[in-house]
Each structure stands twice: as C-alpha cells, then as structure tokens.
Amino acid sequence: MLVAADGRADETAGAESATSAASSGTLARPAARQQAAATVADFLARGHRSFSFEFFPPKTDDGERQLWRAIRELEPMSPSFVSVTYGAGGSTRDRTVRVTERIAAETSMTPVAHLTAVGHSVSELRRVVGQYAGAGVRNILALRGDPPGGPGSPWEAHPQGISYASELVRLVRSLGDFCVGVAAFPEKHPEAADLESDARRLVEKADAGACFAVTQFFFDADDYFRLRDRVDAHGCDLPILPGIMPVTNVAQIQRFAQLSGAAFPDHLAERLLAVGDDQSAVRAVGVEIGSELVSRLLAGGSPGVHFYTLNRSTAAREIYASLGLDQAA
C-alpha cells in the first residue's frame, strides 16, 4: 500500500488483494518466468500481462508463519513478481532484506525489493542495495518514503541522504544493472499541488531511469486511466501497474483510505455496509468489487495488476479464480 509523502515518490505497507483476467496477456510457468524474465521490465517487454502481490515483513514468529503460508499459497498462481515493503522510516529494513533474500533463494518467484530514502544516508542506501545484489535481486522499488514523523508531517531528509525518489532512482541505477520501479498516484500524491504537477513528478522519475511504476490503491478505474493519459501526454510510455486493495474489512479500508488520501466511494461503502457485520459476506462483496475493478482495468489496457495482500492470500486467490486466471496459469 503506497501511503505517502511528497508528490515525487512514496512508501509502503500492504492490504488484502488479488487479481483478474483478460483475454490478452500470457502467463508463464514459474520456472520459465524466472529464466526468461529476470526483471519486471523484461517481463512486460515480452508482452506478458503482469499479476503481482505485495507482502510486508512480519514482527512475530506467528506473523512469519502466516507470511510464508500466504507466499506458498500464492506461488502456484505464477505471479510475475512479488514485492516486500520496507516499513516507515526504514524500520523493517533488516527483515525486509531477509524476507526478500529468502524469496529469491527458496521460491520460483521474482522478488522486487522496496527501498526508501527516509532516515538513510547515501552510504547506508548503497549498503542495502549491495545486500540485495548479493542475493541476486535485480528489481528494486525506489520510494522516497513517508516523513519520519508520519504522514502529514514535514519531510526531513537525512543530513547525508537524498530528498526525492528521482534521486534514489539515479543512485540505484548507478550501482548496477537494476530494474527500478517507482510509485504513482491515480488521485495525486497528498502533497502534490494538482494532478498535472503530480504527473510531471512521475515523468521525472521515468527520466531518471525508472522502468515501471506501481500505483497507490484506488477504487475508480477512471482515476487510473486519467493518470495514464496525463503521463502519455508528456510523451512518456512508462508502464504503470494499478495497485488493488480488495476490501475484507470496512473499518480497515476506510482507515487506509484516510491515511493515503484515496477516496472510498459512497456507493461501494453502501454495498459493503448492506451485509452488516457478517465477515464472510463482507469478503464476498469485497471480492466482487475487486473483480469488477480489475476486469475493467484489464479491458482498458492496463499492463497488469499489483495486489496488496496484508500477508493473506484468500481474497487474492478468490478474485484470481473468479476471473479465470487460475485456469490460464
């Protein structure tokens, strides 16, 4: 989940999610995918439609078991990549690196490692990138990150650090043959003056060497299409993967939406509230809403979908199955 900080880049967390199908787009088997598409850019360039999942580093042993249960349940779906978030202020850096290394070593999936500038000097950032490289990780999602004081507080760069995601993209690209992803915001970054200036920031990140973008979660497909059109108008063909958060808990999604600045439409809230406190019914409606959104995005030509999972696989697998992707894989 990209929650945020500056009109130029952004950071992470996670949330229940899943995917969808459409007639175009091929799905490779895990082993073939690892061999044929070492980077996200390679995969997209081959005309494949990307379906991917995001996890966050657990804080407890039980959380660790839940994470790996979700990873193993989603692995047979042959995602194009999976990403691991970094945590506010780089607070989960060591766990992020460890989980990412383990995914690279023990699964058939391609890992995308998150990296944020907040709280880190350039030398520290170089060391983290070196750790990823040592584990064979070639894909990095470069995010400025939330301000040290949390969303809404003033941004403060590390005295020996950097201030913008575009700078982080250049740094990572200078350190090796990495495919670098960045954040995008269909409803604009909370700190951006307007939609157009926000689009220019994304183009700047592409100019700095970004290979693809992943959006903050959203609920209106038109917001995504309008972002894509604004970026296209600048002559930029950066692939933008829409980030999807299936709703499995109404209060939770409203809280995430408030933190991120994403709008949670009244008509969706009404559909969810209509089933009351029945959690299984809420999830069923959430899967239905997620399937509708993903189906429209794919029909409109999105290069794929990225799902925020909150380290749970149920909603993702249900959306995947409802759209027939499990049969295509």
Summary of the structure (lengths in Angstrom):
residues: 329
radius of gyration: 18.0
end to end distance: 25.3
largest distance: 52.6
contacts: 1226
relative contact order: 0.20
helix: 45%
strand: 14%
